[in-house]
Amino acid sequence: MFTLEINGTALVVTNADEESARSLLESEEFKDDLKSFTSDGKPLWDGKAPLTVRPSTEDEIDSFEDALADDEYEDEDEDNDDPKAANDDEDEDDGEPIDIVFLVEIDEQDDNASA
C-alpha cells in the first residue's frame, strides 16, 4: 500500500502497487481533486507543495482497512458522492479494484456552488 503525503501530512492511502499508485495519485485529474477538496475549509493542496508517494505505515494501513470494513463504505462507493473512501479504478494487471481512502476528513461539497 502507498500513501500520498503533502507538507508532512498523510492524506490518501491506496492499495495499488507502486506504479499504479504513482500514476493515480500524481495524475492531473487527481491533482485537480486535491485542489478542489477541502478539509476544515482549507484546500488539501495548494498546487505548489511537493506530492510525496511513499509506502504506507502500519497505522495508515489500519485506517485504510477500517474504512473499507466500515458498512458505510459500500454505500459511499455506490453513491460516489463522498470522496472519503472510493473504489476508484481497476489495476490493469490483475483486474483487482484499486481503492483509495482519505486519511483526513473531507468537507462536504456543495454541488450548487460555482467554481
Stockholm file with secondary structure:
# STOCKHOLM 1.0

chainA/1-115         MFTLEINGTALVVTNADEESARSLLESEEFKDDLKSFTSDGKPLWDGKAPLTVRPSTEDEIDSFEDALADDEYEDEDEDNDDPKAANDDEDEDDGEPIDIVFLVEIDEQDDNASA
#=GR chainA/1-115 SS CEEEEETTEEEEEECSCHHHHHHHHTSHHHHHHHHHCEETTEESCCSSSCEEEEECCHHHHHHHHHHHHSHHHHHHHHHCCCTTEEEEEECTTTCCEEEEEESSCCCCCCTTCCC
#=GC SS_cons         CEEEEETTEEEEEECSCHHHHHHHHTSHHHHHHHHHCEETTEESCCSSSCEEEEECCHHHHHHHHHHHHSHHHHHHHHHCCCTTEEEEEECTTTCCEEEEEESSCCCCCCTTCCC
//
